[in-house]
C-alpha cells in the first residue's frame, strides 16, 4: 500500500466498554499525571452514575410489574393493547390513507371490469345459443330424443334432453337379462 492510501484506513483501536481510556491514548498524546488523575475521577464518577441509574431502572421495572399485577394486566392483554395502538398509529399515517384509497379505487375498477367481463360472456353465450350451428345441433338432439324416448312435446329443456338421451343410450347398451332356472 502507498503512504497516501494508509491515511484513509485507520488502524487505531476503538476503546471497548470498561476499557481504560487513558491506556488507549497514543504515544503522541501524553497526559500529565494531573490530567490522568482527573480523568480517572471522572471515569469513576460516570461508572457510579451508570450503576445508580441501573439500580433505579430495576426498581422502576419492579414497581411497574407490581402495578400491572394489581390491575390484572397480563402479557396477553398488554400485547393486545400494543397491537391495537400500533394499528391505530399505522392507520393514522398518510401513507396508509393513500394506500387504502388506491386499493379502494383498484377494487372498484376490478369490480367494474369483472362485471363487464360477465356481461360480455353472457352476450357471447346468447350469440352461440342463437347461432345456426347451435340451432342445428339442438334440432338433432331433439330428433334423437323423439326417436329414442318416444313422443314428448318438443321444446323441452336442453338439460333434460341430454339426460334422457344419456339414460336411453345406457339402457340400450345393457344386455338383456337371462332367465334364471330354478332347481326342482
HELIX and SHEET records of a PDB file:
HELIX    1   1 UNK A    3  UNK A    6  1                                   4    
HELIX    2   2 UNK A   21  UNK A   24  5                                   4    
HELIX    3   3 UNK A   33  UNK A   71  1                                  39    
HELIX    4   4 UNK A   75  UNK A   91  1                                  17    
HELIX    5   5 UNK A   94  UNK A  129  1                                  36    
HELIX    6   6 UNK A  132  UNK A  149  1                                  18    
HELIX    7   7 UNK A  158  UNK A  173  1                                  16    
END                                                                             
